[in-house]
Amino acid sequence: MNRWIGLVFALAGSLVSAQEPIAPPRTPAPRVVEEDWQAASIDGQRSGYVLFTVHEYDINGQKIYRGTRRLVLNLRRFGDIAKVEAETGTDETADGTVTAVFMRQGLGKNTDLIVRGTVVGNKLNVTAEGKMRFSKVVDVPPKMVGAVGEYGYVGKLKPAPGAEFEYVMYEPFLSTTVKVRAKAEGIEQVPIAGQKPYLLKVVTQPLKLDEAELPASTFWYDNNYKIVKTETVMPGVGRLILERTTKEDALRPCVGPDLGWRQSIKLKQRLQYIHDAESVTYRIKVRDQKPETILSTTDGRQSIKAVSPGTIDLTVTAIRNPSDNPGNVAAAPGDEYLTSNNFITSDDSRVRQHAAAAIGQETDPLKKARLIERWVHTNMRVMNFTEAMAPAAEVAKTLSGDCTEYSMLTAAMCRAVGVPARTALGMVYVDARDGRQAMLAMHMWTEVYVGGHWLGLDATLGRGSIGPAHIKVSDQSWMNQPAMTPLLPLMRLIMSEPEVEIVKEQRGK
């Protein structure tokens, strides 16, 4: 029902230039069964549109119905403007049986993740095409609902006020199935385009995935059970509203709100030299049932102390060398931290050339990693929001991007010279400037395994280590991972609506 998995998790990893829709099987021209244009607004500011279509195909004498949702938004992030597009859908038989799934997700200006899957029995065999190759088998229930089936689900049920129901559908951005619970809450007047028609209100809530709570959505249906309006409140994004409209209205030019500030946590205190500090204690209040598990405590940098229900004190300590953390030796990393994959493409020839140029004749692992961090910092150009989760091979060509591209390239170059590496995801302190108060902003950096320890590097800073300004949520090798799945832990933090204050700082010696 047009949830878009938290608007593709606040639009991380969904940038793509204008594309033709994913091509269907070669068949006679399809018949258009449904074409539904919806104007998209965020907090009352027009931002783009969603187009839902259903085409009927005749394939080997069988009617196949292809439902496609296409999202197009124009947004800003810290002043940068980006066009965001994503496309998902399913092929279904006349009785609603899902036979295939597909998705296009942009990962950068020149790289798309195109995923197709075929249902065989109770298995969905998913394969990524092009540069981003992976395969996965997903268990699916016999009555999994597809895009066409979900669009008409309420119309088939015709639920009375108070009725509850649930269904399972495939979520392509996470490459997994999701159970959705819904309730018809009754008829109410809804203001739309200057009118107040009486509409059926239905609220849906996807169940948690890996402790991440996905946003609930509210739908309003007319007497023919067609969706007239949809509303989803997403922390870090705002109130997304979709309203049925004409094609001409949906396509009118617009530029949506700036999401950069909304995805950050404002701080009252300013710590001008936080990167040089020995430790900082943050008091964090969250709307989460298990606040002590919402941040990483696996590598010795971070420790958590419960203060009260929903409130923790997080102490982050700078660990800049293996000798700084002798009591927390990490297990030797597996092959996934040295092997090339879709995102950390360490076997790419250009990545390897950059790595060789960076380290010269150096043989010490930590020094090699720091030389690579410095090389990436010196040679890359910051291009906010023009690339999003681009693989290292693409970054090695463009040498541009934001923190995700800096971290991916650094990790790939480290692996290319034999240093185990991964990315870390979390928040970083951003100092007050240009009339803006200090904040914690979403961030990605690199970790390398040296001397029995995972040590942080951040090529956007190029300091040779990280300190207590970096708050870690999770880490990832990116082996056999779709683009959105590793972002779920950070999504959980943002959805918990955190409030943060700094309660203690220990300055460096």
Buried (B, 14 or more C-beta within 10 A) or exposed (E): BBBBBBBBBBBBBBBBEEEEBBEBEEEEEBEEEBEBBBBBBBBEBBBBBBBBBBBBBEBEEEEBBBBBBBBBBBBBBBEBEBBBBBBBBBBBBEEBBBBBBBBBBBBBBBBBBBBBBBBEEEEBBBEBBEBBEBEBEBEBEEEBBBBBBBBBBBEEBEBEEEBEBEBBBBBBBBBBBBBBBBBBBEEEEBEBEEEEBEBBBBBBBBEBBEEBBBBBBBBBBBEEBBBBBBBBBBBBBBEBBBBBBEEEBBBEEBBBBBBBBBBBBEBEEEBEEBBBBBBBBBBBBBEBEEBEBBBBEEBBBBBBEEBEEBBBBBBBBBBBBBEBBEEBEBEEBEEBBBBBBBBBBBBBEBBBEBBEEBBEEBEEBBEBBBBBBBBBBEEBEEBBBBBBBBBBBBBBEBBBBBBBBBBBBBBBBBBBBEBBBBBBBBBBBBBBEEEEBBBBBBBBBBBBBBBEBBBBBBBBBBBBBBBBBBBBBBBBBBBBBBBBBBBBBBBBBBBBEBBBEBBEBBEEE
